[in-house]
Amino acid sequence: MAASFRMSLLLALALLCPPWFQETGAFPRIPLSRLFSDAMLRAHQLHHLGFDTYHEFKLELLHICLLLIQSWLEPMQLLGSVFANSQLHNVLSTDVYEYLKDLEEGIQTLMERLEDGSPRTGEIFTQTYSKFDRNSQSDDPLLNNYMMLFCFRKDMNKVETFLHVVQCRSVEGSCGL
């Protein structure tokens, strides 16, 4: 705070007493062209910093999407076996897993395109879900895994939202703004 006060005081003195400073030579006159040149250089540097940060943000959103998708691959395979005797079996056994694999591949392609062709080497979340009761014949596994399906739905909503944000920022005219 003291430094900003000193700068404010120095600025006030410079504005109120310009003849005195010019006579004593305290502040050499800097040509206006150089001031503009320096300001333009700083603005250019800040623009590039902002652009790089913006680009990294898009890649980070895609990376989060990819990790979410990859973290659900194994659980969806296991849920297919948990729900083998229910009406959900047809949907969970093949469609969801295949959609996840397709989405994983699509996100990897998007990341490569945004990174100018360099593949991203990221860690894959692998989790074990040994708590699933695949041998039970009652409806208990259905109730026990309800929360997991709820979390899956929420995560896929996040993936959809993140992809929409990246699309809006990457493809001109793709958002209704």
Stockholm file with secondary structure:
# STOCKHOLM 1.0

chainA/1-177         MAASFRMSLLLALALLCPPWFQETGAFPRIPLSRLFSDAMLRAHQLHHLGFDTYHEFKLELLHICLLLIQSWLEPMQLLGSVFANSQLHNVLSTDVYEYLKDLEEGIQTLMERLEDGSPRTGEIFTQTYSKFDRNSQSDDPLLNNYMMLFCFRKDMNKVETFLHVVQCRSVEGSCGL
#=GR chainA/1-177 SS CHHHHHHHHHHHHHHHCHHHHHHHTSSCCCCHHHHHHHHHHHHHHHHHHHHHHHHHHHHHHHHHHHHHHHHHHHHHHHHHHHTTTSTTHHIIIIIHHHHHHHHHHHHHHHHHHHTTTCCCCCCCCCCCCTTCCSSCCSSHHHHHTHHHHHHHHHHHHHHHHHHHHHHHHHSTTCSCC
#=GC SS_cons         CHHHHHHHHHHHHHHHCHHHHHHHTSSCCCCHHHHHHHHHHHHHHHHHHHHHHHHHHHHHHHHHHHHHHHHHHHHHHHHHHHTTTSTTHHIIIIIHHHHHHHHHHHHHHHHHHHTTTCCCCCCCCCCCCTTCCSSCCSSHHHHHTHHHHHHHHHHHHHHHHHHHHHHHHHSTTCSCC
//
